[in-house]
Amino acid sequence: MPEIKMLNRWSLFIERRPWIGPGIVYFFFAWTFANLYYYVLPNNLVESVQVLSSFRARQPMQLRVLVPAIIHLISSITPLSVALVDKYILIASVWGVLMLFASFLRVYISKTAAWIAAPIILVPLVWNYCLLTLFHYPSDVPSIAFFLGCLILWRSKKPWAYYICFLLACFNRETILFILPCLLALYWSRGRMKFWITHTVFHVMIFVAVKLILWKLFEHSSGTPMEDHWQKNLGVLTDFFAFRNGAVRYFAFLFGGLHLMAIALWRWVPRELRRLTAITILFWVGMFYAGLVLESRIYSELIPIYTAAVITAAGTMWLGWPRADLERRKLN
C-alpha cells in the first residue's frame, strides 16, 4: 500500500539521520529556555541590544561585535525587530549548544546516552543566565557553542574549520582564548613541541589581530577595551570568607552547583575531563581581574566542562558506565 511505503521511507530516512529526533526535542528546550531568559531579564542591560546593534555601546561590550552585527544586518533587511532577531539567535544558540554538547559527550559515553544526557547542560544555563545574573549580552550563550565547536573540530582533526570557528569566536567574545590551554591540557606531548609552539603562535596571532581590528573600528567609543575589577572582586572575596552578603550562597549555586559536584565526584571523572576541570582555574584567575565575579554570565566556557564531568562521573558511579579513555580511542 502507498501509505505503508511512505511510512517505511520516513522510518528509513529518520533511521539514517538519528539526530533528527533529538534535534526536534532540543529545539523545544531551546525555545523554552529563551522564553524564560527574556521573562526573567527582558532587556536588563548596561548596554541594550538596540545600542549594541547600532554600534553605539561603550567598550568592552561593543568589542564583542559578532552577534550585534548579525542582528543589525538581519533587522536591516527584514521587517523583524532587533529584539525578535536577538531572541531567534538565542534559540539557535541554545539549540546549537545542546547538539554540540551531545557530540562532545559521545567521546566519553555511548551515543544514545549522550543524546539523553545532553539537556542536563540546561541546569547551569538556567542558573547562570536566568537566576543569578543581573545582566545578559548577545555574546554570552553563543560563546558556549563556539567553545564546544572548537573542541570538536580540533578532536576531528579539521584544522581549517577549527581556525575559522576560532576566528569567528574571537569576534564574539575574548574568552574564547581559553580554548588554547584546554587543548594543551588535553593533547600536549613533549614529542610534539614544535607542533604546539606553532599552533600557540597561530592562536595568539589571530586573537591579537582581531583585537587590533576591533580597537581600530571602535577607537572613538567610550569606555576601555579591558576593565579592571580587581578591587571589587577583592571585596567579594572578603565577603565570601566572612560569610557576608550572600557571597557563599552565590558561589554554591553557580552552575547549579555542578562545579562542586565535579570536585566531589573527582574520582570517577575521566582523566581528560579532570585535566579540563583543573585548567578552569586559569579562567577563574583571569576573570578575577578582567571580569566581575558576581556576573555569572561570564563563565560560559566552563559550563560544558563541569557538566560533562558530572554526567560522566555520575554515569560511571551509579549506572555502571565504563570509564572513557581518549588515548585508547586514539582521537589525538
Phi, psi and omega per residue, in radians:
M1 nan 2.546 -3.118
P2 -1.032 -0.646 -3.105
E3 -1.136 -0.703 -3.137
I4 -1.177 -0.711 3.105
K5 -1.083 -0.748 3.131
M6 -1.118 -0.716 3.118
L7 -1.112 -0.723 3.120
N8 -1.124 -0.660 3.111
R9 -1.118 -0.756 3.117
W10 -1.137 -0.697 3.120
S11 -1.095 -0.752 3.123
L12 -1.150 -0.687 3.133
F13 -1.060 -0.806 -3.123
I14 -1.245 -0.634 3.138
E15 -1.083 -0.627 3.141
R16 -1.389 -0.224 3.139
R17 -2.252 1.291 -3.015
P18 -1.163 -0.178 3.140
W19 -1.369 -0.242 -3.036
I20 -1.119 -0.845 -3.135
G21 -1.026 -0.993 3.082
P22 -1.018 -0.629 -3.138
G23 -1.065 -0.682 3.112
I24 -1.182 -0.782 3.117
V25 -1.091 -0.754 -3.136
Y26 -1.100 -0.571 3.099
F27 -1.077 -0.753 3.132
F28 -1.176 -0.631 3.033
F29 -1.059 -0.797 -3.113
A30 -1.121 -0.723 3.139
W31 -1.134 -0.729 3.119
T32 -1.120 -0.780 3.130
F33 -1.058 -0.746 -3.118
A34 -1.086 -0.690 3.116
N35 -1.167 -0.687 3.072
L36 -1.138 -0.740 -3.125
Y37 -0.981 -0.835 -3.108
Y38 -1.441 -0.368 3.063
Y39 -1.233 -0.732 -3.121
V40 -1.252 -0.799 -3.122
L41 -2.287 1.441 -3.042
P42 -1.034 -0.728 3.062
N43 -2.851 0.795 -3.037
N44 -1.487 1.323 -3.037
L45 -2.182 2.530 2.968
V46 -1.122 -0.734 3.033
E47 -2.094 1.929 -3.035
S48 -1.190 2.849 3.106
V49 -1.044 -0.630 3.131
Q50 -1.096 -0.739 3.129
V51 -1.229 -0.731 3.126
L52 -1.078 -0.770 -3.080
S53 -1.324 -0.211 3.018
S54 -1.745 0.100 3.039
F55 1.080 0.662 3.129
R56 -2.047 0.178 -3.108
A57 -1.406 2.884 3.126
R58 -1.510 2.818 3.037
Q59 -1.326 2.659 0.028
P60 -1.504 -0.069 -3.082
M61 -1.038 -0.688 -3.096
Q62 -1.204 -0.394 3.132
L63 -1.233 -0.296 3.059
R64 -1.554 1.337 -2.765
V65 -1.692 -0.241 -2.979
L66 -1.025 -0.999 -3.090
V67 -1.168 -0.768 3.042
P68 -0.983 -0.618 3.118
A69 -1.188 -0.693 3.094
I70 -1.145 -0.738 3.097
I71 -1.058 -0.781 3.136
H72 -1.053 -0.776 -3.110
L73 -1.127 -0.876 -3.078
I74 -1.158 -0.745 -3.125
S75 -1.215 -0.364 3.125
S76 -1.398 -0.550 -3.049
I77 -1.868 -0.006 3.097
T78 -2.280 2.878 3.095
P79 -1.359 0.022 -3.105
L80 -1.226 2.454 3.122
S81 -1.347 2.841 3.119
V82 -1.033 -0.784 -3.104
A83 -1.106 -0.683 -3.122
L84 -1.219 -0.729 3.097
V85 -1.089 -0.718 3.102
D86 -1.035 -0.732 3.137
K87 -1.163 -0.741 3.124
Y88 -1.093 -0.685 3.116
I89 -1.146 -0.659 3.091
L90 -1.100 -0.777 3.119
I91 -1.041 -0.802 3.120
A92 -1.095 -0.652 -3.131
S93 -1.173 -0.787 3.133
V94 -1.137 -0.724 3.080
W95 -1.041 -0.770 3.102
G96 -1.097 -0.704 3.099
V97 -1.052 -0.785 -3.130
L98 -1.107 -0.791 -3.136
M99 -1.144 -0.774 -3.129
L100 -1.198 -0.652 3.127
F101 -1.153 -0.650 3.068
A102 -1.080 -0.728 3.100
S103 -1.122 -0.714 3.111
F104 -1.104 -0.720 -3.120
L105 -1.162 -0.470 -3.080
R106 -1.120 -0.263 3.033
V107 -1.200 -0.499 -2.994
Y108 -1.888 -0.475 -3.093
I109 -2.374 3.020 -3.104
S110 -1.155 2.803 -3.112
K111 -1.062 -0.778 -3.136
T112 -1.108 -0.772 3.118
A113 -1.099 -0.642 3.138
A114 -1.130 -0.760 3.114
W115 -1.074 -0.687 -3.106
I116 -1.278 -0.687 -3.020
A117 -1.447 -0.401 -3.039
A118 -0.945 -0.703 -3.135
P119 -1.087 -0.172 3.067
I120 -1.058 -0.409 3.122
I121 -1.115 -0.292 3.084
L122 -1.171 -0.407 3.128
V123 -1.072 -0.995 3.093
P124 -1.159 -0.492 3.081
L125 -1.088 -0.803 3.136
V126 -1.116 -0.785 -3.128
W127 -1.135 -0.826 -3.040
N128 -1.322 -0.523 -3.028
Y129 -1.952 -0.150 -3.136
C130 -2.133 -0.694 -2.977
L131 -1.736 -0.543 -3.036
L132 -1.821 -0.619 -3.010
T133 -1.405 2.664 3.041
L134 -1.705 -0.248 -3.083
F135 -2.399 2.736 2.929
H136 -2.559 2.676 -3.102
Y137 -2.307 2.728 -3.075
P138 -1.070 -0.394 -3.085
S139 -1.463 -0.193 -2.953
D140 -1.176 -1.035 -3.085
V141 -1.223 -0.717 3.067
P142 -0.992 -0.474 3.138
S143 -1.115 -0.518 3.072
I144 -1.176 -0.766 3.132
A145 -1.101 -0.744 3.113
F146 -1.095 -0.739 -3.133
F147 -1.080 -0.834 3.115
L148 -1.128 -0.703 3.110
G149 -1.042 -0.738 3.114
C150 -1.116 -0.768 3.118
L151 -1.052 -0.761 -3.088
I152 -1.218 -0.751 -3.115
L153 -1.167 -0.662 3.102
W154 -1.156 -0.754 3.123
R155 -1.097 -0.570 -3.141
S156 -1.432 0.003 3.135
K157 0.996 0.916 3.061
K158 -2.096 1.352 -2.994
P159 -1.082 -0.683 -3.127
W160 -1.138 -0.813 3.106
A161 -1.103 -0.672 3.128
Y162 -1.052 -0.862 -3.059
Y163 -1.240 -0.481 3.011
I164 -1.153 -0.777 3.098
C165 -1.070 -0.777 -3.138
F166 -1.111 -0.716 3.124
L167 -1.067 -0.840 3.120
L168 -1.086 -0.695 -3.139
A169 -1.108 -0.569 3.097
C170 -1.124 -0.568 3.081
F171 -1.349 -0.306 -3.140
N172 -1.486 -0.915 -3.119
R173 -2.812 2.424 -3.031
E174 -1.194 -0.280 -3.112
T175 -1.193 -0.165 3.110
I176 -1.091 -0.353 3.116
L177 -1.056 -0.315 3.089
F178 -1.087 -0.312 3.115
I179 -1.079 -0.551 -3.081
L180 -1.109 -0.939 3.078
P181 -1.093 -0.481 3.087
C182 -1.154 -0.778 3.110
L183 -1.121 -0.708 3.108
L184 -1.110 -0.687 3.130
A185 -1.138 -0.608 -3.092
L186 -1.437 -0.710 -2.885
Y187 -2.143 0.043 -3.091
W188 -1.075 2.417 2.977
S189 -2.623 2.493 -3.102
R190 -1.119 -0.494 -3.136
G191 -1.202 -0.234 -3.138
R192 -2.076 0.657 -3.096
M193 -0.985 -0.845 -3.117
K194 -1.076 -0.707 3.113
F195 -1.015 -0.821 -3.073
W196 -1.291 -0.586 3.055
I197 -1.105 -0.751 3.137
T198 -1.065 -0.839 -3.082
H199 -1.284 -0.515 3.024
T200 -1.099 -0.759 3.092
V201 -1.085 -0.729 3.113
F202 -1.030 -0.817 -3.140
H203 -1.044 -0.838 -3.096
V204 -1.147 -0.699 3.137
M205 -1.100 -0.798 3.128
I206 -1.099 -0.795 -3.118
F207 -1.074 -0.839 -3.122
V208 -1.142 -0.711 3.132
A209 -1.064 -0.762 3.122
V210 -1.118 -0.752 3.133
K211 -1.072 -0.742 3.141
L212 -1.117 -0.704 3.104
I213 -1.094 -0.804 -3.116
L214 -1.166 -0.700 3.105
W215 -1.085 -0.655 3.128
K216 -1.215 -0.744 -3.121
L217 -1.106 -0.635 -3.041
F218 -2.049 0.582 -3.114
E219 -1.133 -0.397 -3.135
H220 -1.655 0.003 3.086
S221 -1.279 2.627 3.103
S222 -1.276 2.956 3.138
G223 1.547 -3.010 -3.130
T224 -2.231 2.629 -3.120
P225 -1.045 -0.574 3.112
M226 -2.379 2.246 -3.112
E227 -1.668 2.563 3.130
D228 -1.776 1.904 -3.126
H229 -1.936 0.339 -3.055
W230 -0.956 -0.866 -3.079
Q231 -1.155 -0.730 3.118
K232 -1.078 -0.746 -3.112
N233 -1.237 -0.543 3.027
L234 -1.089 -0.676 3.086
G235 -1.102 -0.698 3.097
V236 -1.125 -0.724 3.125
L237 -1.101 -0.687 3.086
T238 -1.099 -0.749 3.094
D239 -1.093 -0.633 -3.131
F240 -1.084 -0.865 -3.089
F241 -1.311 -0.352 3.093
A242 -1.667 0.046 -3.125
F243 0.965 0.834 -3.138
R244 -2.045 2.728 2.947
N245 0.983 0.452 3.057
G246 1.228 0.272 -3.095
A247 -1.111 -0.723 3.133
V248 -1.113 -0.762 -3.142
R249 -1.089 -0.707 3.135
Y250 -1.055 -0.877 -3.091
F251 -1.236 -0.398 3.083
A252 -1.275 -0.658 -3.086
F253 -1.639 -0.090 3.022
L254 -1.006 2.429 -3.066
F255 1.072 0.287 -3.062
G256 1.161 0.370 3.138
G257 1.436 0.074 -3.075
L258 -1.186 -0.504 3.118
H259 -1.143 -0.642 3.099
L260 -1.270 -0.624 3.087
M261 -1.150 -0.651 3.117
A262 -1.069 -0.662 3.102
I263 -1.235 -0.742 -3.122
A264 -1.120 -0.574 -3.102
L265 -1.731 0.325 -3.012
W266 -0.877 -0.690 -3.079
R267 -1.026 -0.564 -3.067
W268 -1.746 0.001 3.127
V269 -1.347 2.310 3.075
P270 -0.980 2.543 -2.984
R271 -1.102 -0.514 3.097
E272 -1.145 -0.685 3.099
L273 -1.298 -0.459 3.005
R274 -1.092 -0.743 3.121
R275 -1.066 -0.799 3.131
L276 -1.105 -0.741 3.133
T277 -1.088 -0.723 3.135
A278 -1.147 -0.656 -3.071
I279 -1.271 -0.250 3.101
T280 -1.109 -0.298 3.078
I281 -0.996 -0.641 3.119
L282 -1.078 -0.674 3.123
F283 -1.122 -0.793 3.127
W284 -1.057 -0.748 -3.136
V285 -1.112 -0.786 3.129
G286 -1.088 -0.714 -3.129
M287 -1.253 -0.378 3.118
F288 -1.135 -0.441 3.073
Y289 -1.685 -0.832 -2.942
A290 -1.612 -0.297 -3.096
G291 -2.228 2.830 3.038
L292 -1.478 2.014 -3.031
V293 -1.157 -0.303 3.087
L294 -1.489 -0.010 3.023
E295 -1.641 1.712 -3.044
S296 -1.146 -0.276 -3.134
R297 -1.178 -0.334 -3.005
I298 -1.349 -0.188 -3.020
Y299 -1.661 0.528 -3.016
S300 -0.895 -0.913 -3.027
E301 -1.150 -0.324 -3.127
L302 -1.450 -0.348 -3.054
I303 -1.036 -0.905 -3.124
P304 -1.157 -0.483 -3.136
I305 -1.177 -0.930 -3.125
Y306 -1.125 -0.668 -3.122
T307 -1.158 -0.776 3.126
A308 -1.107 -0.691 3.122
A309 -1.055 -0.779 -3.124
V310 -1.195 -0.749 -3.121
I311 -1.066 -0.855 -3.095
T312 -1.190 -0.698 3.134
A313 -1.160 -0.767 3.135
A314 -1.128 -0.683 3.109
G315 -1.118 -0.711 3.111
T316 -1.179 -0.711 -3.043
M317 -1.314 -0.782 -2.986
W318 -1.862 -0.434 -3.075
L319 -1.900 -0.059 3.082
G320 1.319 0.355 3.090
W321 -1.122 2.497 3.065
P322 -1.208 2.630 3.083
R323 -1.128 2.385 3.092
A324 -1.387 2.613 3.132
D325 -2.511 1.724 -3.123
L326 -1.030 -0.718 -3.056
E327 -1.191 -0.631 3.119
R328 -1.148 -0.605 -3.141
R329 -1.412 -0.048 3.065
K330 0.957 0.830 3.118
L331 -1.509 -0.222 3.085
N332 -1.701 nan nan
